[in-house]
C-alpha cells in the first residue's frame, strides 16, 4: 500500500462507508427491473440485494483506485502510455472477474446457503454489465490521476527551475566571491615571479573555469567529459594553491553519459571547504567512474568551524530526483565521505 493510502486512510474509510449505500441505491433504482415493486421492496431479498450491490460498488471503486495507484508507481503514463493502457485494461478485466466470482460465491454459498451446483450455475452472470460499469469508474480514476500527475509535474518543473537558478547562482557566486579571487590572485602574483610559464597556464585555467560556469548556467545536463574537463581545471587551480597537501585522483571515464552541470565540481569543492587541508592532514579527493555512475570520495578530517550550510549537496540531490529515478547515494564513515552520482542517458 502506498504512502498516500496510509496517510489518507480516514478519507478512504469514510468514502467507502458512503459508497456502500450509494451503490446499493443506484443499483436498486436504475439497474434492477423489479426491485422497487412493493412485494420485493419490503422483503429480505431487497436488503440482501442492496447489501450485495453496495459491497460490489465499493469493491470496484476502491479496487480501481488501488490499480491506478499501483500502475502510477510502476509505469507512469508519460513514459509508456501504450503499455500502461494495455496492462491497465487487462488488470481491470481480471479484477472484475475475480470480484464478481468472489462475491457470488460468498453470498450464494455462505449467506443464501445454496448448493455448489446452483452456485456455479449462477455465479459470474453479471460479469459484462459490471465490467462496463467498472471501466467507467476507471476512466474517471485514470483521468483524475492524469490531471493530478500533470499538476504535480508542473509544480516539480517550477521547483526544479528555482533550484537550478539557486544552484547556478551559488556556484557562480562561489567561483567569483572575493575569497576565491583573492586566493587566486595571490597565487598568481607568486607564480609570476617564480614560474612565468605556470602563471600563464594558471590564467588560462582560471578563464576556462569562469567560461564553463557561464556557458552551462542554462543547461539541464552536460556531457560527462565536458564536466570533467572543467573539474580538471578546477583541480589544477586548487592544486597550485594547496600543493602536495591536496591530491586529486581521477579515474578514466567509461561512458558517454551526462550529469547536471557543476555536479561533480560541487562535491570536490565541498571536500575542500569542509575538511582540513594541511601538511599534517593532507586531503585526497578520488573521482571514479563505471558505466552508470560517478563516485566522489574524500578522506575525512572536518574543520571545527564550518563555512558551508550544506545547501549545495541538498540541491544536487533534489535536481537528480527530477532527472532520474535512481537516487544519489551519500555515505559518511568515520574517516571518509562518499557520494555516488548516477550518470544520465539522454533519450
C-alpha positions as CSV (number, residue, x, y, z in Angstrom):
1,X,0.0,0.0,0.0
2,X,1.4,3.4,-0.9
3,X,2.2,6.2,1.4
4,X,-0.8,8.2,0.1
5,X,-3.2,5.4,1.2
6,X,-1.6,5.2,4.6
7,X,-1.8,8.9,5.2
8,X,-5.4,9.2,4.0
9,X,-6.9,6.0,5.5
10,X,-9.6,8.0,7.2
11,X,-10.7,9.5,3.9
12,X,-10.9,6.1,2.3
13,X,-12.8,4.6,5.3
14,X,-15.4,7.3,5.2
15,X,-15.7,7.3,1.4
16,X,-16.1,3.5,1.5
17,X,-18.9,3.8,4.0
18,X,-20.7,6.3,1.8
19,X,-20.2,4.3,-1.4
20,X,-21.9,1.3,0.0
21,X,-25.4,2.9,0.4
22,X,-24.9,5.0,-2.7
23,X,-24.0,1.9,-4.8
24,X,-26.9,0.0,-3.4
25,X,-29.4,2.8,-4.1
26,X,-28.1,3.2,-7.7
27,X,-28.4,-0.5,-8.4
28,X,-31.9,-0.7,-6.9
29,X,-33.3,2.4,-8.7
30,X,-31.6,2.2,-12.1
31,X,-30.2,-1.3,-12.7
32,X,-32.9,-3.6,-11.2
33,X,-36.2,-4.0,-13.0
34,X,-38.5,-5.1,-10.2
35,X,-36.5,-4.1,-7.1
36,X,-38.9,-1.2,-6.2
37,X,-42.1,-3.3,-6.6
38,X,-43.9,-3.5,-3.3
39,X,-43.7,-7.3,-2.8
40,X,-39.9,-7.2,-3.3
41,X,-39.3,-3.8,-1.7
42,X,-40.1,-4.9,1.8
43,X,-38.6,-8.4,1.6
44,X,-35.3,-9.8,3.0
45,X,-34.1,-10.2,-0.6
46,X,-34.3,-6.5,-1.2
47,X,-31.9,-5.8,1.7
48,X,-29.7,-8.7,0.6
49,X,-29.5,-7.3,-3.0
50,X,-28.9,-3.8,-1.6
51,X,-26.0,-5.1,0.5
52,X,-24.6,-7.1,-2.3
53,X,-24.7,-4.1,-4.7
54,X,-23.2,-1.8,-2.1
55,X,-20.3,-4.1,-1.4
56,X,-19.7,-4.7,-5.1
57,X,-19.6,-0.9,-5.8
58,X,-17.2,-0.2,-3.0
59,X,-15.0,-3.1,-4.2
60,X,-14.9,-1.9,-7.8
61,X,-14.4,1.8,-6.8
62,X,-11.6,1.3,-4.3
63,X,-10.1,-1.5,-6.3
64,X,-10.0,0.9,-9.3
65,X,-8.2,3.4,-7.1
66,X,-5.7,0.8,-5.9
67,X,-5.0,-0.3,-9.5
68,X,-4.5,3.3,-10.7
69,X,-2.2,4.0,-7.8
70,X,-0.2,0.8,-8.4
71,X,0.3,1.4,-12.1
72,X,1.2,5.0,-11.5
73,X,4.1,3.8,-9.3
74,X,5.2,1.2,-11.8
75,X,4.6,2.7,-15.3
76,X,3.8,6.4,-15.5
77,X,1.7,7.5,-18.4
78,X,4.4,9.8,-19.7
79,X,7.0,7.1,-20.1
80,X,5.0,4.2,-21.7
81,X,1.4,5.2,-22.4
82,X,0.5,2.2,-24.7
83,X,2.0,-0.4,-22.3
84,X,0.3,1.3,-19.4
85,X,-3.1,1.3,-21.2
86,X,-2.9,-2.4,-22.2
87,X,-1.8,-3.5,-18.7
88,X,-4.5,-1.3,-17.0
89,X,-7.2,-2.8,-19.3
90,X,-6.1,-6.3,-18.7
91,X,-5.9,-5.8,-14.9
92,X,-9.4,-4.3,-14.9
93,X,-10.9,-7.4,-16.7
94,X,-9.1,-9.8,-14.3
95,X,-10.0,-7.8,-11.3
96,X,-13.8,-7.6,-12.2
97,X,-13.9,-11.3,-13.0
98,X,-12.3,-12.2,-9.6
99,X,-14.5,-9.8,-7.6
100,X,-17.8,-10.9,-9.3
101,X,-17.0,-14.6,-8.7
102,X,-15.8,-14.0,-5.2
103,X,-18.9,-12.0,-4.2
104,X,-21.2,-14.5,-5.8
105,X,-19.6,-17.4,-4.1
106,X,-19.7,-15.7,-0.8
107,X,-23.3,-14.6,-1.0
108,X,-24.7,-17.8,-2.6
109,X,-22.7,-20.4,-0.6
110,X,-22.5,-18.7,2.8
111,X,-25.3,-16.2,3.0
112,X,-28.0,-18.0,0.9
113,X,-26.6,-21.4,1.6
114,X,-27.2,-22.6,-2.0
115,X,-25.8,-25.9,-3.2
116,X,-22.5,-25.9,-5.0
117,X,-24.2,-26.8,-8.3
118,X,-26.7,-23.9,-8.1
119,X,-23.9,-21.6,-7.1
120,X,-21.7,-22.5,-10.1
121,X,-24.7,-22.1,-12.4
122,X,-25.5,-18.6,-11.3
123,X,-22.0,-17.2,-10.4
124,X,-20.5,-14.7,-12.7
125,X,-23.7,-13.9,-14.6
126,X,-23.5,-10.1,-14.3
127,X,-19.8,-10.0,-15.4
128,X,-20.2,-8.0,-18.6
129,X,-22.6,-5.3,-17.2
130,X,-20.3,-5.0,-14.2
131,X,-17.3,-4.7,-16.4
132,X,-18.7,-1.8,-18.3
133,X,-19.6,0.0,-15.0
134,X,-16.0,-0.6,-13.7
135,X,-14.5,0.6,-16.9
136,X,-16.4,3.8,-16.5
137,X,-15.1,4.2,-12.9
138,X,-11.6,3.5,-14.2
139,X,-11.9,6.1,-16.9
140,X,-12.8,8.6,-14.2
141,X,-9.9,7.4,-11.9
142,X,-7.3,7.5,-14.7
143,X,-8.4,10.9,-15.8
144,X,-8.2,12.2,-12.3
145,X,-4.7,10.5,-11.8
146,X,-3.5,12.0,-15.1
147,X,-4.6,15.5,-14.1
148,X,-3.0,15.2,-10.7
149,X,0.2,13.8,-12.3
150,X,0.2,16.7,-14.8
151,X,-0.3,19.2,-12.0
152,X,2.5,17.7,-9.9
153,X,4.8,17.6,-12.9
154,X,4.2,21.3,-13.4
155,X,4.9,22.0,-9.7
156,X,8.1,19.9,-9.8
157,X,9.2,21.6,-13.0
158,X,8.9,25.0,-11.5
159,X,10.6,23.8,-8.3
160,X,13.5,22.4,-10.3
161,X,13.9,25.7,-12.2
162,X,14.1,27.5,-8.9
163,X,16.6,25.0,-7.5
164,X,18.7,25.2,-10.7
165,X,18.7,29.0,-10.5
166,X,19.7,28.9,-6.9
167,X,22.4,26.2,-7.5
168,X,23.8,28.0,-10.5
169,X,23.8,31.3,-8.7
170,X,25.6,29.8,-5.6
171,X,28.1,28.0,-7.9
172,X,28.8,31.2,-9.8
173,X,29.0,33.2,-6.6
174,X,31.4,30.7,-5.0
175,X,33.7,30.9,-8.0
176,X,33.8,34.7,-8.1
177,X,33.5,35.6,-4.5
178,X,36.3,37.9,-3.0
179,X,38.0,35.0,-1.2
180,X,38.3,32.9,-4.3
181,X,39.6,35.9,-6.3
182,X,41.9,37.0,-3.5
183,X,43.4,33.5,-3.2
184,X,43.7,33.1,-7.0
185,X,45.3,36.4,-7.5
186,X,47.7,35.8,-4.5
187,X,48.8,32.5,-6.0
188,X,49.1,34.2,-9.4
189,X,51.3,37.0,-8.1
190,X,53.7,34.5,-6.6
191,X,53.8,32.4,-9.9
192,X,54.6,35.5,-12.0
193,X,57.9,35.8,-10.2
194,X,58.7,32.2,-9.6
195,X,57.4,30.4,-12.8
196,X,56.0,32.5,-15.6
197,X,55.0,29.5,-17.7
198,X,52.9,28.2,-14.9
199,X,51.5,31.6,-14.3
200,X,50.3,31.7,-17.9
201,X,48.8,28.2,-17.5
202,X,47.1,29.4,-14.3
203,X,45.5,32.3,-16.0
204,X,44.2,30.1,-18.9
205,X,42.7,27.5,-16.5
206,X,41.1,30.3,-14.4
207,X,39.5,31.8,-17.5
208,X,38.2,28.3,-18.6
209,X,36.6,27.8,-15.2
210,X,34.7,31.1,-15.5
211,X,33.7,30.3,-19.1
212,X,32.3,26.9,-18.2
213,X,30.2,28.3,-15.3
214,X,28.7,31.0,-17.6
215,X,28.2,28.7,-20.6
216,X,26.5,25.9,-18.6
217,X,24.2,28.0,-16.4
218,X,21.2,27.4,-18.7
219,X,21.9,23.7,-19.4
220,X,19.9,20.9,-17.6
221,X,22.6,18.3,-18.3
222,X,26.1,18.3,-19.8
223,X,28.3,15.5,-21.3
224,X,30.4,13.9,-18.6
225,X,33.6,14.6,-20.5
226,X,32.8,18.3,-20.6
227,X,32.1,18.4,-16.9
228,X,35.4,16.6,-16.1
229,X,37.4,19.0,-18.3
230,X,36.0,21.7,-16.0
231,X,36.8,19.7,-12.9
232,X,40.4,19.2,-14.1
233,X,40.8,22.9,-14.5
234,X,39.3,23.5,-11.0
235,X,41.6,20.8,-9.6
236,X,44.6,22.5,-11.2
237,X,43.8,25.8,-9.6
238,X,43.3,24.2,-6.1
239,X,46.4,22.1,-6.5
240,X,48.5,25.2,-7.2
241,X,47.1,26.8,-4.0
242,X,47.5,23.8,-1.7
243,X,50.4,22.0,-3.2
244,X,51.1,18.5,-2.0
245,X,48.6,18.9,0.8
246,X,45.8,18.3,-1.7
247,X,45.7,15.3,-4.0
248,X,43.1,14.6,-6.8
249,X,42.9,11.1,-8.2
250,X,40.7,11.0,-11.2
251,X,39.8,7.7,-13.0
252,X,39.0,7.1,-16.6
253,X,35.6,7.9,-17.9
254,X,33.9,4.7,-19.1
255,X,30.7,6.0,-20.8
256,X,29.4,8.9,-22.9
257,X,26.6,9.8,-20.5
258,X,25.6,13.1,-18.8
259,X,25.5,14.8,-15.5
260,X,23.9,18.1,-14.2
261,X,26.4,20.9,-14.7
262,X,28.7,21.6,-11.8
263,X,27.6,18.4,-10.1
264,X,31.0,16.8,-9.6
265,X,32.8,20.1,-9.0
266,X,30.4,21.0,-6.2
267,X,31.3,17.8,-4.4
268,X,35.0,18.3,-4.9
269,X,34.7,21.8,-3.7
270,X,32.7,20.7,-0.6
271,X,35.5,18.3,0.3
272,X,38.0,21.2,0.4
273,X,35.5,23.5,2.2
274,X,34.6,21.1,4.9
275,X,38.0,19.5,5.7
276,X,41.4,20.4,6.9
277,X,44.0,20.7,4.2
278,X,47.5,20.8,5.7
279,X,50.8,19.0,5.6
280,X,49.8,17.1,8.8
281,X,46.4,16.2,7.4
282,X,46.5,16.1,3.6
283,X,43.2,15.8,1.7
284,X,42.7,13.2,-1.0
285,X,39.7,13.5,-3.5
286,X,39.1,10.5,-5.6
287,X,36.7,10.5,-8.6
288,X,36.0,7.1,-10.2
289,X,33.7,6.0,-12.9
290,X,31.8,3.0,-14.1
291,X,29.3,2.7,-16.9
292,X,26.4,4.0,-14.9
293,X,27.8,6.2,-12.0
294,X,30.4,8.5,-10.8
295,X,31.8,8.2,-7.2
296,X,33.4,11.1,-5.4
297,X,35.3,10.1,-2.3
298,X,37.4,12.0,0.1
299,X,39.1,11.3,3.4
300,X,37.5,13.0,6.4
301,X,39.2,15.5,8.7
302,X,36.4,18.0,9.3
303,X,37.1,21.6,10.2
304,X,36.0,22.7,13.7
305,X,34.4,25.8,12.2
306,X,32.4,25.1,9.0
307,X,31.9,27.8,6.4
308,X,29.1,26.0,4.5
309,X,25.4,25.2,5.1
310,X,25.2,22.0,3.1
311,X,22.7,23.6,0.7
312,X,24.7,22.6,-2.4
313,X,24.5,18.9,-1.8
314,X,20.8,19.1,-0.9
315,X,20.1,21.0,-4.1
316,X,22.0,18.4,-6.1
317,X,20.0,15.6,-4.6
318,X,16.8,17.3,-5.5
319,X,17.9,18.0,-9.0
320,X,18.6,14.4,-9.5
321,X,15.1,13.4,-8.2
322,X,13.7,15.3,-11.2
323,X,16.1,13.9,-13.7
324,X,16.1,10.2,-12.8
325,X,14.5,7.6,-10.5
326,X,18.0,6.4,-9.5
327,X,18.9,8.2,-6.2
328,X,22.1,9.9,-5.2
329,X,23.8,7.8,-2.7
330,X,25.6,9.6,0.2
331,X,27.7,7.6,2.7
332,X,29.7,9.1,5.6
333,X,32.1,6.9,7.6
334,X,34.4,7.7,10.5
335,X,37.2,8.6,8.1
336,X,35.7,9.1,4.7
337,X,32.8,10.8,2.9
338,X,31.4,9.4,-0.4
339,X,28.8,10.4,-2.9
340,X,27.7,8.2,-5.8
341,X,26.1,10.1,-8.7
342,X,24.0,8.3,-11.3
343,X,25.1,9.0,-14.9
344,X,22.2,10.1,-17.1
345,X,21.2,8.9,-20.6
346,X,19.6,11.3,-23.0
347,X,16.9,9.5,-25.0
